[in-house]
Amino acid sequence: MRDGVVTEVAPRLGTAVGLEVIDLDGRWLMPGLWDQHVHLGQWVLRTARLDLGSVTDVASTCAAVRERLAATKDAPVVAWGHRPATWAEQPTVAALDAVSDTVPIVLIAGDGHHGWVNTPGLELLGLPPREGVVAEGEWFDTYARLTDVGLGGDASPAAYRLTMEQLARLGVVGVVDLEFAAPVEAWGERVAAGADVLKVRTGVYPDYLDDYLAAGLTTGTPMPGCGPRQVFSALKIISDGSLNTGTAWCCDPYPSGAVGDGEPGAEGVNYGAPNYSAAELDELVGRAVAAGLEVATHAIGDAAVSMALDVHERWNARGSIEHAQLVRRADLPRMARLGLRASVQPAHLLDDRDPTEQNWPDRTERCFALRWMLDAGVPLALGSDAPVAPLDPWLAMAAAVHRSADDRDPWHGEQALTVGEALAASVDGQGTVHVGMPADLIALDHSPLLPNRTETANGTTPLPPHRTETANGTLDTAAAAAHLRAMGSALTVIDGRVAHTSL
């Protein structure tokens, strides 16, 4: 590797004069991992927030908050992770007020699309009284004010650097950061203070677009105050809502009894809803294309995916469809023809399996349709949407391969990827190690394609085939997923420089 590029791959290198030599002792070498959709600031903040990922109803949530208040001497509570789509009782302000009507409590939903806030929290954030949650656009606007009212947490450059170092140990070399409130100067300030471990492509939302354009940024140019490691990526547009809030925009209505049932909509039933009209999307995408920007369009429902494709096609806009959680198969060849990436988060299917069965029971075979996408020629780019799911590419790959987080059979296993396909969708299009690629490499103790090495009586270490056959002749995807989940990097090299080593 010279000047941040792989220049030679061979059984024996011609000369190593003036170069550092690292003996990998037979380890598996591959391109470094990328997470193609994160909210990095929120992932940095996660350690100080109450984790509500395991709560199952209003009562268990309130009990966890009450315990936190007792442990922190009634300090304000900010939490992340509750997912009430399948709860019999939905969140209310009154339920949190019964825990405390004097201390602000702000509970951020696990999908990031609503906040469950008590009355003191509403008053602190300048929100009017209500019975239920603060959702979608109102919540996104409110979320940006948490730091202003002292509820933001530690998002210092030192905290960013610590998080990056942890990610390098997993084998992560880069992320696409789609943080909600991202002032144009933010990354320059972080880099100047030492948060310069990973490669970062940062996106911008419409509220900050003018600032980015005024700074002369186009896709691929370094952010102000940064070098080539931190570049501008795309305009991020949230075109619809989410499954868990019943706001993902669908071609067919949510069934009676699903989240959002009874909300205003076509024919008096809930289809979810677009956040922008087609004309408004046209205006945004047109501005982006004129400025040389890619466009990353959040579209979870199949109607939102279809409209996003319409707008991308009208403007010949490059970029990605983010999430593409529910799709119509007929739309996928068009996505491939337009050259759009499907930026998908397989670990979401682990959390959304049961809510989908409740809210979209008539269309589950079209959810997280990864196999259909590949078969149609759509490029896949795996991510986490952290902190909605953990920022762990190995977890994303395991979910894509096995499609189950418990003892149940894989959920629509016909849509699963092979391990090789999941790896290919996690290395930023680099395939295998090759001359001319960026010198962003990781070394693993074991092949991700094979089970762990096992010592035999004579001391050899055979590597049995990855495609472990069970008694009935089917592929043991659970074993493959467990093998992936156990992975970590022994060496992470970014731009030809060691970012992590345990050798």
C-alpha positions in Angstrom: 0.0 0.0 0.0 1.4 3.4 -1.0 -0.1 6.8 -0.6 -3.4 5.4 0.6 -3.9 3.0 -2.4 -3.3 -0.8 -2.8 -0.5 -1.0 -5.4 0.4 -4.7 -5.4 -1.2 -8.0 -4.5 1.0 -11.1 -4.9 2.2 -14.3 -3.2 5.6 -12.6 -2.8 6.1 -8.9 -3.1 9.0 -7.6 -5.2 10.5 -5.2 -2.7 9.6 -3.9 0.7 12.3 -1.3 1.0 11.1 1.7 3.0 7.8 0.0 3.7 6.4 -1.3 7.0 5.7 -5.0 6.9 2.8 -6.5 8.9 2.8 -10.3 9.1 -0.9 -11.4 9.3 0.1 -15.0 10.0 -2.5 -16.6 7.7 -5.4 -14.3 8.7 -8.3 -13.5 6.2 -7.7 -10.1 4.4 -10.7 -8.2 3.0 -11.8 -4.6 2.2 -12.9 -2.7 5.3 -16.6 -2.4 6.2 -18.9 0.5 5.6 -22.2 1.4 7.3 -24.1 3.2 4.6 -26.8 4.9 6.8 -26.0 6.1 10.4 -26.9 9.0 12.6 -23.5 9.1 14.1 -24.2 11.8 16.7 -27.1 9.9 18.1 -24.9 6.8 18.3 -22.2 8.8 20.1 -24.9 9.9 22.6 -26.4 6.5 23.2 -24.1 5.7 26.3 -25.7 8.5 28.4 -29.3 7.6 27.5 -31.6 5.2 29.2 -31.9 2.1 27.0 -35.5 1.1 26.5 -34.9 -1.5 23.8 -36.3 -4.3 26.0 -39.5 -2.7 27.3 -42.7 -4.4 26.2 -45.5 -2.1 27.3 -46.4 1.2 29.0 -46.1 -0.3 32.5 -42.5 -1.7 31.9 -41.4 1.6 30.3 -42.7 3.7 33.2 -41.0 1.3 35.7 -37.7 1.7 33.9 -38.0 5.5 33.9 -39.0 5.5 37.6 -35.9 3.4 38.4 -33.7 5.8 36.4 -35.1 8.8 38.2 -34.3 7.2 41.6 -30.8 6.3 40.5 -30.0 9.8 39.2 -31.6 11.8 42.0 -34.4 13.1 39.7 -32.2 14.4 36.9 -34.1 14.8 33.6 -34.4 11.5 31.7 -33.6 11.1 28.0 -34.1 7.6 26.7 -34.1 5.7 23.4 -35.6 2.5 22.1 -39.2 1.9 22.9 -41.3 0.4 20.1 -45.0 0.6 20.9 -46.5 -0.6 17.5 -47.7 -3.9 19.0 -48.6 -2.7 22.5 -52.2 -3.0 23.6 -52.0 0.4 25.4 -50.4 3.2 23.5 -48.1 5.9 25.1 -49.7 8.9 26.7 -48.5 12.0 28.4 -50.6 11.1 31.4 -48.7 7.9 31.9 -45.4 9.7 32.1 -46.8 12.4 34.3 -47.8 9.7 36.7 -44.1 8.9 37.0 -43.1 12.5 37.4 -44.9 15.8 36.7 -42.0 17.9 37.8 -38.9 16.4 36.0 -38.6 16.5 32.2 -38.9 13.0 30.6 -38.1 12.6 26.9 -38.4 9.0 25.5 -37.2 8.7 21.8 -38.8 5.9 19.9 -36.6 3.1 18.6 -37.2 4.1 15.0 -36.6 7.8 15.8 -40.0 8.9 14.4 -41.6 10.0 17.6 -40.9 11.3 21.1 -43.0 10.3 24.1 -42.7 13.3 26.4 -44.2 14.3 29.8 -45.8 17.7 30.6 -42.6 19.2 32.0 -40.7 18.0 29.0 -43.3 19.5 26.6 -43.1 22.8 28.4 -39.3 22.8 28.3 -39.3 22.1 24.6 -42.0 24.8 23.9 -44.6 22.3 22.7 -48.3 22.6 23.3 -50.2 20.1 25.5 -51.4 16.9 24.0 -52.5 13.4 25.0 -50.1 11.3 22.9 -46.7 11.4 21.3 -44.9 14.1 19.3 -44.5 12.5 15.9 -42.9 12.8 12.4 -42.2 16.4 11.2 -43.1 18.0 14.5 -40.7 15.6 16.3 -37.9 16.0 13.9 -38.0 19.8 14.4 -38.2 19.3 18.2 -35.4 16.8 18.4 -32.9 19.4 17.1 -33.8 21.6 20.2 -32.8 19.0 22.8 -29.3 20.3 23.0 -30.6 23.9 23.3 -32.5 23.0 26.5 -29.7 21.0 28.1 -30.9 17.5 27.1 -28.4 16.8 24.3 -25.6 14.9 26.1 -21.9 14.6 25.3 -21.3 15.0 21.6 -17.8 16.4 21.9 -15.0 15.6 19.4 -13.5 13.4 22.1 -16.7 11.4 22.4 -16.8 11.0 18.6 -13.2 9.8 18.5 -13.9 7.2 21.2 -16.8 5.9 19.2 -14.8 5.8 16.0 -12.0 3.8 17.7 -14.6 1.3 18.9 -16.0 1.0 15.4 -12.5 0.4 14.0 -12.2 -2.6 16.2 -15.2 -4.1 14.5 -13.6 -3.5 11.1 -15.5 -0.4 10.2 -13.5 2.0 8.0 -16.2 4.4 7.0 -19.8 5.6 7.5 -22.4 7.6 5.7 -23.5 10.1 8.4 -27.1 11.3 7.9 -27.4 13.2 11.2 -30.5 15.3 11.4 -29.0 18.7 12.4 -25.6 19.0 10.7 -24.2 22.5 10.5 -21.8 22.8 7.6 -18.9 23.6 9.9 -19.4 20.7 12.3 -17.1 18.1 10.8 -14.3 20.6 10.4 -14.5 21.4 14.1 -14.5 17.7 15.0 -11.5 16.9 12.8 -9.5 19.8 14.1 -10.1 18.4 17.6 -8.9 14.9 16.7 -12.1 13.0 15.6 -10.4 11.9 12.4 -10.3 8.1 12.7 -12.9 6.9 10.1 -13.9 8.0 6.7 -17.2 9.9 6.7 -19.6 10.9 4.0 -22.1 13.3 5.4 -25.6 14.2 4.2 -27.7 17.3 4.6 -31.4 17.7 5.1 -33.4 20.4 3.3 -33.3 22.8 6.3 -29.5 23.1 5.9 -29.2 22.8 2.1 -28.7 26.5 1.4 -25.8 26.6 3.8 -24.1 23.6 2.1 -24.7 25.1 -1.4 -23.3 28.5 -0.2 -20.2 26.6 0.9 -19.7 25.3 -2.6 -20.2 21.7 -1.7 -21.0 19.0 -4.2 -21.1 15.2 -3.8 -17.6 14.0 -3.1 -16.0 17.3 -2.1 -14.3 17.6 1.3 -16.3 19.3 4.1 -15.0 22.7 5.1 -11.9 22.3 7.3 -11.6 18.6 6.4 -9.4 16.5 4.2 -10.5 13.8 1.8 -11.6 11.5 4.6 -14.7 13.6 5.4 -16.6 14.5 2.3 -20.1 15.7 1.4 -22.5 12.9 0.3 -26.1 13.7 -0.6 -29.3 15.6 0.1 -31.3 13.5 2.4 -35.1 13.7 2.0 -37.5 11.9 4.4 -40.4 11.3 2.0 -42.7 9.3 4.3 -42.9 8.1 7.9 -42.3 4.7 9.5 -44.1 1.3 10.0 -44.1 1.6 13.8 -46.0 4.9 13.7 -48.4 3.8 11.0 -47.1 6.7 8.8 -45.2 4.8 6.1 -47.0 5.6 2.9 -48.5 2.6 1.3 -50.4 1.6 -1.8 -52.9 -0.4 0.3 -54.5 0.7 3.6 -53.4 -0.5 7.0 -55.8 -3.1 8.2 -58.4 -2.3 10.9 -56.7 -2.4 14.3 -53.2 -1.5 13.0 -51.2 1.4 14.3 -52.7 4.6 12.8 -56.1 3.0 12.1 -58.8 5.6 11.8 -56.5 8.5 10.9 -57.7 10.7 8.1 -56.7 9.4 4.7 -58.1 8.3 1.3 -61.6 6.8 1.8 -61.4 7.5 5.5 -58.8 4.9 6.2 -55.1 5.0 6.9 -52.6 4.6 4.1 -49.9 6.4 5.9 -48.9 9.7 4.2 -46.2 11.3 2.2 -44.2 14.1 3.8 -43.9 16.0 0.5 -46.1 16.3 -2.5 -44.7 15.3 -5.9 -44.2 19.0 -6.7 -42.3 19.6 -3.5 -40.1 16.6 -4.1 -39.5 17.8 -7.7 -38.4 21.2 -6.4 -35.9 19.7 -3.9 -34.5 17.0 -6.2 -34.2 19.5 -9.0 -32.2 21.9 -6.9 -29.9 19.0 -5.8 -29.3 17.8 -9.4 -28.5 21.3 -10.6 -26.0 21.7 -7.8 -24.3 18.3 -8.6 -25.6 16.5 -5.6 -26.7 12.9 -5.2 -30.1 12.4 -3.5 -30.8 9.9 -0.7 -34.5 9.5 -0.4 -36.0 7.9 2.7 -39.0 5.7 1.4 -40.4 3.0 3.6 -43.8 2.3 2.2 -44.3 1.0 -1.3 -46.2 4.1 -2.4 -43.3 6.3 -1.2 -40.8 4.1 -3.0 -42.8 4.4 -6.2 -43.1 8.2 -6.0 -39.4 8.5 -5.1 -38.5 6.5 -8.3 -40.8 8.8 -10.3 -39.0 11.9 -9.1 -35.5 10.4 -9.5 -36.3 9.3 -13.0 -37.7 12.8 -14.0 -34.5 14.4 -12.9 -32.1 11.6 -13.7 -31.0 12.0 -10.1 -28.1 9.8 -8.9 -28.2 8.4 -5.4 -30.1 5.9 -3.3 -33.5 4.9 -1.9 -33.0 4.6 1.8 -34.8 1.7 3.6 -37.1 0.5 0.8 -38.7 -1.6 3.5 -41.9 -2.4 1.5 -41.7 -2.6 -2.2 -43.7 -3.7 -5.2 -41.6 -6.2 -7.2 -42.5 -4.4 -10.5 -40.6 -1.3 -9.2 -37.3 -3.0 -8.8 -36.2 -3.3 -12.4 -36.8 0.4 -12.7 -34.7 1.1 -9.7 -31.9 -1.0 -11.3 -32.3 0.8 -14.6 -32.0 4.2 -12.9 -28.8 3.0 -11.2 -30.1 3.7 -7.7 -28.7 1.9 -4.7 -31.0 0.2 -2.3 -29.6 1.4 1.0 -31.1 -1.1 3.3 -30.9 -2.0 7.0 -31.4 -5.8 7.5 -31.2 -5.6 11.3 -34.5 -3.7 11.2 -36.3 -6.8 10.1 -35.4 -8.4 13.5 -37.3 -5.7 15.3 -40.0 -5.1 12.7 -41.0 -8.7 12.2 -43.9 -8.7 14.7 -45.1 -5.2 14.0 -45.1 -6.0 10.3 -47.2 -9.1 10.9 -49.7 -6.9 12.8 -49.7 -3.8 10.6 -49.0 -5.2 7.1 -50.2 -8.9 7.4 -51.2 -9.0 3.8 -47.8 -7.9 2.3 -45.1 -9.4 4.5 -43.5 -11.2 1.6 -42.6 -7.9 0.1 -40.8 -6.5 3.2 -37.0 -6.3 3.2 -37.0 -8.0 -0.2 -33.3 -8.3 -0.5 -33.3 -11.3 -2.8 -35.7 -9.6 -5.2 -33.5 -6.6 -5.3 -30.4 -8.5 -6.2 -32.2 -10.6 -8.8 -33.4 -7.4 -10.4 -29.9 -6.0 -10.5 -30.3 -3.3 -7.8 -27.0 -2.6 -6.1 -27.4 -3.3 -2.3 -25.6 -1.2 0.3 -26.1 -2.4 3.9 -26.3 -0.1 6.9 -27.8 0.1 10.4 -29.7 3.4 10.7 -27.9 3.6 14.1 -29.1 4.1 16.8 -32.3 2.5 15.4 -30.2 -0.7 15.2 -26.7 -1.2 16.6 -23.9 0.2 14.4 -22.5 -3.2 13.7 -22.1 -4.4 10.1 -21.7 -8.0 11.2 -25.2 -7.9 12.8 -26.6 -6.4 9.6 -25.0 -9.2 7.6 -26.2 -11.9 10.0 -29.8 -10.5 9.8 -29.6 -10.5 6.0 -28.4 -14.2 5.9 -30.7 -15.7 8.6 -33.7 -13.2 9.0 -34.4 -14.3 12.6 -33.3 -13.1 16.0 -34.8 -15.9 18.0 -35.7 -19.6 17.7 -38.3 -19.0 15.0 -37.6 -20.0 11.5 -36.2 -17.3 9.2 -38.9 -14.8 8.3 -39.4 -15.1 4.6 -36.2 -16.9 4.1 -36.6 -16.8 0.4 -35.5 -13.1 0.6 -32.2 -14.0 2.4 -28.7 -13.3 1.1 -25.8 -15.6 1.0 -22.8 -14.7 3.3 -20.9 -13.8 0.2 -23.6 -11.5 -1.1 -23.9 -9.8 2.4 -20.2 -9.2 2.5 -20.2 -7.7 -1.0 -23.0 -5.3 0.1 -20.9 -4.2 3.1 -17.6 -3.2 1.6 -18.6 0.0 -0.4 -18.5 -1.8 -3.7 -14.9 -2.9 -3.4 -15.4 -6.6 -3.9 -12.2 -8.4 -2.9 -8.8 -6.9 -2.3 -7.4 -5.6 -5.6 -4.8 -3.2 -7.0 -6.1 0.3 -7.3 -8.6 0.2 -4.4 -8.3 2.5 -1.4 -6.0 1.1 1.2 -8.9 0.4 3.6 -8.4 -3.2 4.7 -9.2 -5.4 7.6 -7.7 -8.7 8.8 -9.9 -11.3 10.5 -8.8 -14.2 12.6 -11.2 -16.5 10.7 -12.8 -16.5 7.3 -16.3 -15.0 7.4 -17.3 -17.6 4.9 -16.3 -20.5 7.1 -17.0 -21.7 10.7 -14.3 -21.2 13.3 -11.2 -23.3 12.9 -11.1 -26.4 15.1 -8.0 -28.1 16.3 -7.7 -31.8 15.4 -5.7 -34.5 17.1 -2.7 -34.1 14.8 -2.7 -30.3 15.2 -4.1 -29.3 11.8 -6.9 -26.7 11.5 -9.3 -27.9 8.9 -11.9 -25.4 7.6 -15.2 -27.2 7.0 -17.5 -25.8 4.3 -19.5 -22.7 5.2 -22.7 -24.2 3.7 -23.2 -26.5 6.7 -25.9 -29.1 5.8 -28.4 -30.1 8.4 -30.0 -33.5 8.7 -32.7 -32.6 6.1 -30.2 -31.1 3.7 -31.0 -27.4 4.2 -28.5 -24.7 4.8 -27.9 -23.9 8.5 -28.3 -20.1 8.2 -28.5 -19.8 12.0 -24.9 -21.2 12.3 -23.8 -18.9 9.5 -25.3 -15.9 11.3 -23.8 -16.8 14.7 -20.4 -17.1 13.0 -20.8 -13.6 11.5 -21.9 -12.1 14.8 -18.7 -13.3 16.4 -16.5 -11.5 14.0 -14.2 -8.6 14.8 -11.1 -7.2 13.2 -7.5 -8.1 14.3 -6.2 -5.2 12.1 -7.9 -2.2 10.6 -6.1 -0.1 8.1 -7.5 3.1 6.7 -5.7 5.1 4.0 -2.8 2.7 4.4 -2.4 3.6 8.1 -3.2 1.4 11.1 -6.3 2.5 12.9 -6.6 -0.6 15.1 -4.5 -3.7 15.8 -4.6 -6.5 18.3 -1.8 -8.4 16.5 
